[in-house]
Amino acid sequence: MTMIENVVRSFLEGYGQALSTGNLPGIVNCWGLPALVLSDQGARAVIETTEIEQFFAGAVEWYHAQGVVATKPGLLEINRLSDRLVFVDTRWSVIDATGEEKPGEHSNYILSISDDDQPRIRVAIALAIE
């Protein structure tokens, strides 16, 4: 596994843990601003950290109401686009209270490697909920 693969895997695992526990500051720290979120429902520019906090507070609540207690990333593809940009294709699994792992979401990300050498999401593309 290459260094960038290790960095991206570690980033996604931390992001998944923050999502699973509802750690809003941890979630916000995974995003670089401005960011863009694309889905079949449209495109949304994200300018403020409060937008990330509000969206994910609702998403975490929804996941917990569905019985999801954890999420786990599965990397399908990583492509280095430049020195500071990385394309990531990820299939997320969700884990319920019994420990059963089920298919979750399929997402693509463009991560930027910040000056602190940490990846941050700059573009998120929600492909499907499986």
N, C-alpha and C positions, 0 to 999 in steps of 0.2 A: 504494500500500500504506500502511495506517495505521501509526501508531507502535506500537500494541499488536501488530499483525501482524508487524512487524519484530522486536519483542522476543520474541514467541512462536517465530517461525521461528529466530532466533538461539539461543534456549534449546534447541529440539528438535535443532538441528544439533549443539550442544555435548553434549547428552545422548547423541545417536547416536554421536558420536565417542568419548565416554567408554565407552559400551557396546562399541563395536568394538575398542577397545584394552584393555579390561579395567581401566580406570582406576577402581578402586573408590572412592577419595575423591571423584573427580569425579562418579560416579554418586550417591553418598550426598548430595553437595551439591545435587543436583537434586530432592531430596525434602524436604518439610516434614513434621514429625512432630507429632502422630500422623497417620497416613495410612490409607487404606482401599483394598484391592485387591479388585475384584469380577471373577468369571469364572463360567463355567458350572459349575465345580467348587466354587464357594462364595464366601464372603466372608472376608477376613482383615484384621484390624487390625494395623497396623505401628506399634510403639511405640518400638523401639530401632534405632539405626543399625546395630547388629550384625546385625539381621534382614535389612536391605537388603544389607549386605556378603555375608552367607552366601548369600542367594538369588541375587544377581547373579554371585557367583564361580562358582556352579554353572551359571547360564544362559550366561555367557560361555564357559565350558568346553564346554558342549553345542553352542553356535553354532559354535565353532571346529572341533569334531569333525564338524560337518555341512558344513564347508568354507566357512562364512561368514567373510569377513574384514572386512566393513564393513556398516553399515546406514545408510539414508538416509530421512529423514522426508518425507512428502508431505502437506501440509495440505489437508484437505477442507473444514473449516469452523472458524471461530473466532467465538465469541459472548461478548461481555462480559456477565457476569452481574451484576456490581456494580463498585464502584471497585477492589476487590482480588481479585475472582474471575473467572476466564476458563474457558469450556468450549472444549475443543479436540478435534476429530475428526481423527485422523491415520492414514494408511495407510503403513506402513513397508515399504521395499524392502530386500532383502538383496543383497549383492554378493559373488560368490565370488572365488577366487584368480585366475581368468581375466579378471576384470573384468565378468563377465556380471551384469546386474541382474535380479532375479527378485522377484515379489510375496512379501511377508513377512507381517507381522502387521497387524491393524486394531485400533486402540486409541482409546479416548476418555479424556480427562483433564480433571479440574478442577484448574486451577493457581491457587495463591494468590500474589499479589504481596506479597512480604515487605517488611519495613521497609527493607531494603537495595535495594528496587526490582527484585529478581530474582524471576522466577517459580519456584515450586517445586510439585512434584506433591503434591496432597493426596488425590486420588481417581484411581485408575487402573482402567479397565474394559477387560479383555482380551476383545475381541469374537470374533476368529477368527485362526487361522493359515491363511493362504491357500495 
